[in-house]
Amino acid sequence: MATIELTESNFEKTITSNDIVIVDFWAPWCAPCRNFAPVYESTSEKYPEIVFAKVNTEEERGLAGNFQIRSIPTLMIFREQIVIFSQPGSLPAAALEDIIEKVKALDMDMVRKEVAKQAAEQATSAA
């Protein structure tokens, strides 16, 4: 599957309509971003069941700000609408594939329980 461009208008639908979405936050002037692009594109072809998306931080400043992107490239992985990975910097193909395999193997029931537990702890400490 080729990568898709995410914008503020299609971001939410893309995240809610797909099990796993990998997002590459990038900019055209960013040399590490341009160097990572072929790795990202070729990896996307190996995983047709996963949505590989790109957010141009120059054009989509609202999205970049919403996710507090401070360094590019930044990879963010959503599974069942939960951010389960976020890391600045490019990755070699083998490392990206390793992360994808770990994401696919996650027990999402356990992840949701942990998210709920953290939310409850934050609510308690804020009170």
N, C-alpha and C positions, 0 to 999 in steps of 0.2 A: 504494500500500500504506500502510495506517495504521501509525503507530509502535507498537512493542510495548514492554512493560515488562520489563526484565531484573532478575532476582533471582539470588541465589547459586545457587538450585536450577536455573535454566534458562540461566545465562550460558554455561557451557562448551559445552553442546549447541548453543546458538545460534551461537557462534563457530565450532565445528568443522563444523557442517552447512551453512554458507553461505559463498560465495566472498567477498563484501564485506559487512561489518557496520559501520555507523556508529553510534557510541554517544554520546549526549548525557548527561553527568553534570550533574544539576540538583538544585534543592531548591525546595519550594513557596514559601518565604519570599523567594526570590531574584528581585528585580525584573528584572535583565537576563535571567535564565532564562525568566521569563514573557514578556518581550518577544521573545525568540528563538523561542519555541515555535511561533508561527504560520509563521515562515519555515521552520523544520525540518519541520513537518507538510506544508506545501505543496510543499517540495522532495521529500519522500518520495513524493508522488503522481506526480512526473515520472520517478522511477526505480523502477519496480515490481520490477526484478530485484535491487535492493539492499535489505538489511534495515536499517531505521532503528529504533534502539532507544533507550530512555531508562532511566537508572538514577537513582532518587531517592536521593540521598546521605544523606538523613535516615533512610530505612528500610533502606538497604543499606550500612551503614557498613563492613562487611567488604570489599565490592567497592571502595568509594571508597578505603579504606586500602590495599588490595592494589595499586591503580594509582596510589597516592600523589597523589590528587586534593587539591590545596591551594586551588584557586580554581574557582568555578563561574560560569557554565557552562564545562565543558571538553568539547571534542569529541575523540573518539578513533576512528580508522578502522583496522579490521582487514581485511587481504586475505590470504586463504589462511592464516588464523590468526596472521599476523604484524602487529604494530602498525606501521603505516607513516605514521601521522600522529597527533599529539597536541598540542592547543593550547588554552589557556584563552581565554575570551572568546567573545562571540557574533560571528557573521559575517553580512554582508548576503547576500541570496539569490544574487546573481551570483558572489560570492566562494566560497560553498559549492558552487555548481554547477561552478565552475572547478576546485576541488580534486577534486571527484568525477570529473570528466573526466580529470584527471591520474592519479588512482588507477586508473581503468579502463584507462588506456594503459600502465601500468607493465609492464615486463618482469620478471615474478616470478622467472624463473630467475636474472636478474642480482641481484635483491633477496636471494634465498636465498644466493647466492655471497657477497654482501657481509656478510650476517648471519653466515655461517660463518667468514668471514675475521676479523670483529671478535671473535667468540667465541674463535677460536684465538689472536688477539693478546692478549686478556684472560687466557687461560689461561697463556700464555707469561710475561706480565708479573707474574702472581700467583705463579709458581713461583720 
